[in-house]
Amino acid sequence: MHRCHKSAQYLRTPRLPTGSKCHFQLSGELNMKKEVNTDRLFRSARLALLFAGALLTGVVVAHGGATGVVKERMEMMKDVGDNMKQVGAMIKGRAAFDSMVIAKHAQAISDAAPQIPELFPSDSLHKPTEALPAIWEELDQFSALSVKLGDEAKKLQETAQGRDKRAISRQFAKLGKVCSSCHTDYRKKEEK
């Protein structure tokens, strides 16, 4: 079995055969060694890099060339969607139910809602965008949905503080209906 010793001050990393074990000296004292299985270490590093790459690729694909205000609104809507998914997972039992965490997600949605109309200036219909021209044709109704989104998210936040799972689920459904109605009227259908 190949073994190596590495001082904390020594910067060069030795090449190790697969499956070898290496003792890394964590301080100047010889008795403070930690044995590391390199197979496991390298496997973990590869998985971490693959995961990071997948995340970065998803962001690039999701916003494929968007810039300026279009990119800002896509990112904000993604954040709102992520908050909704986290709450939905708790309500559906796919994640541990925590009403205080739900309240925080609802607060994030409530905070984002008033900013939504500002992210849709009339000159921002250029590609890539998922926004339909109906937003600017019905700007008052679109803005009203943004206000309603904030109101329903605020109600969810308040309901979550009561810790009643059924009440939280009902309020979350109301919030989801606001999201759905906005997507139905003002967002391009996803191509499959």
C-alpha positions in Angstrom: 0.0 0.0 0.0 1.3 3.4 -0.9 1.6 5.9 1.9 2.7 9.5 1.8 3.3 12.2 4.4 2.4 15.8 3.8 3.3 18.7 6.0 0.7 21.5 6.3 3.3 23.9 4.8 4.1 21.7 1.8 2.0 22.8 -1.1 2.7 20.1 -3.7 0.2 17.4 -3.8 1.6 13.9 -4.5 0.0 11.7 -7.2 -1.5 8.6 -5.7 -2.5 5.4 -7.2 -6.2 4.7 -7.1 -7.3 3.0 -3.9 -4.3 4.2 -1.9 -4.4 5.8 1.5 -2.5 8.9 2.3 -1.7 10.3 5.8 -2.0 14.0 5.8 -0.2 15.7 8.6 -2.6 18.3 10.0 0.0 20.1 12.2 3.7 20.1 12.9 3.3 17.2 15.3 3.6 13.7 13.9 0.9 12.3 16.1 -1.9 14.4 14.5 -2.4 12.4 11.3 -5.7 11.7 9.5 -6.0 8.8 7.1 -7.9 9.6 3.9 -9.1 7.0 1.4 -8.3 8.7 -2.0 -11.0 6.8 -3.9 -13.7 8.2 -1.7 -12.1 11.7 -1.7 -11.9 11.8 -5.5 -15.4 10.3 -6.0 -16.8 13.0 -3.8 -14.9 15.7 -5.6 -16.1 14.4 -9.0 -19.7 14.4 -7.8 -19.5 17.9 -6.4 -18.1 19.1 -9.7 -20.8 17.4 -11.8 -23.5 18.8 -9.5 -22.0 22.3 -9.8 -21.8 22.0 -13.6 -25.4 20.8 -13.8 -26.5 23.8 -11.8 -24.6 26.3 -13.9 -25.8 24.7 -17.1 -29.4 24.9 -15.9 -29.0 28.7 -15.2 -27.5 29.3 -18.6 -30.2 27.3 -20.5 -33.0 28.8 -18.5 -32.0 32.3 -19.2 -30.4 31.5 -22.6 -28.9 34.9 -23.6 -31.3 37.1 -21.6 -29.8 40.4 -20.6 -30.9 43.5 -18.7 -34.4 43.8 -17.4 -35.5 40.5 -19.1 -32.8 38.6 -17.3 -33.7 40.4 -14.0 -37.3 39.4 -14.3 -36.5 35.8 -15.3 -34.3 35.5 -12.2 -36.9 37.0 -9.9 -39.7 34.8 -11.3 -37.4 31.8 -10.9 -36.8 32.8 -7.2 -40.6 33.1 -6.7 -41.1 29.7 -8.3 -38.3 28.2 -6.1 -40.0 29.5 -3.0 -43.3 28.1 -4.2 -41.7 24.7 -4.9 -40.2 24.6 -1.4 -43.5 25.3 0.3 -45.3 22.8 -2.0 -42.8 20.1 -1.1 -43.5 20.6 2.6 -47.3 20.6 2.1 -47.2 17.5 -0.1 -45.0 15.7 2.5 -41.9 15.5 0.2 -39.9 17.7 2.7 -40.2 18.1 6.5 -43.1 20.4 7.3 -41.9 23.5 9.1 -44.4 26.4 9.3 -41.7 28.9 10.2 -39.8 28.1 7.0 -43.0 28.4 5.1 -43.5 31.8 6.6 -40.0 32.8 5.4 -40.7 31.6 1.8 -44.0 33.4 1.8 -42.2 36.6 3.0 -39.8 36.3 0.1 -42.7 36.0 -2.4 -44.5 38.9 -0.7 -41.3 41.1 -0.9 -40.9 40.3 -4.6 -44.5 40.9 -5.7 -44.5 44.7 -5.8 -41.3 44.7 -7.9 -42.8 42.6 -10.7 -44.6 45.4 -12.7 -41.4 47.4 -12.7 -39.6 44.5 -14.5 -41.9 44.7 -17.5 -41.2 48.1 -19.1 -42.8 48.5 -22.5 -39.6 48.1 -24.4 -38.7 44.6 -22.9 -40.6 42.2 -25.2 -37.3 41.3 -27.0 -36.2 37.7 -27.1 -35.6 35.6 -25.1 -38.7 36.3 -23.1 -41.6 34.2 -21.9 -43.8 37.3 -21.5 -46.8 37.7 -23.8 -47.7 41.1 -25.4 -50.9 40.9 -23.3 -49.0 42.1 -20.3 -48.6 45.6 -21.9 -52.1 45.5 -23.5 -53.6 44.8 -20.0 -51.1 46.4 -17.8 -53.6 47.4 -15.1 -54.9 43.8 -14.8 -51.3 42.4 -14.8 -50.3 44.9 -12.0 -53.4 44.0 -10.1 -52.4 40.3 -10.2 -49.0 41.3 -8.8 -50.7 43.1 -5.9 -52.9 40.0 -5.3 -49.8 37.8 -5.4 -48.3 39.9 -2.6 -51.5 39.9 -0.6 -52.0 36.2 -0.8 -48.3 35.6 0.1 -48.7 37.9 3.1 -51.7 35.9 4.2 -49.7 32.7 3.8 -47.0 34.2 6.0 -49.5 35.1 8.7 -51.3 31.7 8.4 -48.0 29.8 8.7 -47.4 31.5 12.0 -50.5 29.8 13.4 -48.9 26.4 12.6 -52.2 24.9 11.3 -51.2 22.7 8.4 -54.7 22.6 6.9 -55.1 26.3 7.0 -51.6 26.7 5.5 -52.5 24.3 2.7 -55.7 26.2 1.9 -53.9 29.5 1.8 -51.1 28.0 -0.3 -53.7 26.8 -2.8 -55.0 30.4 -3.1 -51.5 31.7 -3.7 -51.0 29.0 -6.3 -54.2 30.1 -8.2 -52.8 33.6 -8.5 -49.6 32.3 -10.0 -51.5 30.0 -12.4 -53.8 32.7 -13.6 -50.9 35.0 -14.3 -49.1 32.3 -16.2 -52.2 31.4 -18.2 -52.8 34.9 -19.3 -49.4 36.4 -19.6 -46.7 33.7 -20.1 -45.9 31.8 -23.2 -46.7 28.1 -23.0 -43.6 25.9 -22.6 -42.6 24.0 -25.7 -42.4 20.3 -25.2 
